[in-house]
């Protein structure tokens, strides 16, 4: 009976070297992607001013104006009621 010869690479069966090569390749690709993402995020943060910082200030101004107007109207109503009841 003849035995089948298993092809060996570096003294190991050919299938055993595939997993480490695949893992190494995936690690290299993942590192490259992470570095690229970080650089892109840094670049976008430097180029574009934050949009959210101006919006809350404008909203606070509108809220403050509305509150001020409501206070003035309520004070005017109180003064007119006090003037009518005293006079």
C-alpha positions as CSV (number, residue, x, y, z in Angstrom):
1,X,0.0,0.0,0.0
2,X,1.2,3.4,-0.9
3,X,0.9,6.2,1.6
4,X,-0.3,9.7,0.5
5,X,2.3,12.3,1.1
6,X,1.1,15.4,2.7
7,X,2.6,18.5,1.3
8,X,4.4,20.4,4.0
9,X,5.4,24.1,4.2
10,X,8.1,25.0,6.6
11,X,7.8,21.6,8.2
12,X,4.1,21.9,8.9
13,X,1.0,20.8,7.1
14,X,-0.1,23.5,4.5
15,X,-3.3,24.3,6.3
16,X,-1.7,25.2,9.6
17,X,0.1,28.2,8.1
18,X,-3.0,29.8,6.7
19,X,-4.6,30.9,10.0
20,X,-1.6,32.9,11.2
21,X,-1.2,34.6,7.8
22,X,-4.9,35.5,7.8
23,X,-4.8,36.8,11.3
24,X,-1.7,38.9,10.6
25,X,-3.2,40.3,7.4
26,X,-6.5,41.2,9.2
27,X,-4.5,42.9,12.0
28,X,-2.6,45.0,9.5
29,X,-5.8,46.0,7.7
30,X,-7.5,46.9,11.0
31,X,-4.6,49.0,12.2
32,X,-4.5,50.8,8.8
33,X,-8.2,51.5,9.0
34,X,-8.0,52.8,12.6
35,X,-5.1,55.2,11.8
36,X,-6.9,56.4,8.7
37,X,-10.1,57.0,10.7
38,X,-8.3,58.9,13.4
39,X,-6.5,61.1,10.9
40,X,-9.7,61.9,9.1
41,X,-11.5,62.8,12.3
42,X,-8.7,65.1,13.4
43,X,-8.7,66.8,10.0
44,X,-12.4,67.3,10.0
45,X,-12.3,68.7,13.6
46,X,-9.7,71.3,12.6
47,X,-11.3,72.3,9.3
48,X,-14.9,72.7,10.4
49,X,-15.8,74.9,13.4
50,X,-18.3,73.3,15.7
51,X,-21.8,74.1,14.5
52,X,-23.5,73.3,17.8
53,X,-21.7,76.0,19.8
54,X,-23.5,78.9,18.1
55,X,-27.0,77.3,18.0
56,X,-27.5,77.0,21.8
57,X,-26.4,80.6,22.2
58,X,-29.0,81.8,19.7
59,X,-31.6,79.7,21.3
60,X,-30.7,81.0,24.8
61,X,-31.0,84.6,23.5
62,X,-34.5,83.8,22.0
63,X,-35.6,82.2,25.3
64,X,-34.2,85.1,27.3
65,X,-36.0,87.6,25.1
66,X,-39.3,85.7,25.4
67,X,-39.0,85.5,29.2
68,X,-38.1,89.2,29.4
69,X,-41.1,90.1,27.3
70,X,-43.4,87.9,29.4
71,X,-42.1,89.6,32.6
72,X,-42.7,93.0,31.2
73,X,-46.3,92.1,30.2
74,X,-47.1,90.7,33.6
75,X,-45.6,93.7,35.3
76,X,-47.7,96.0,33.1
77,X,-50.8,94.0,33.9
78,X,-50.1,94.2,37.7
79,X,-49.6,97.9,37.5
80,X,-52.8,98.4,35.5
81,X,-54.7,96.3,38.0
82,X,-53.2,98.1,41.0
83,X,-53.9,101.5,39.4
84,X,-57.6,100.6,38.9
85,X,-58.1,99.1,42.4
86,X,-56.4,102.1,44.1
87,X,-58.1,104.8,42.0
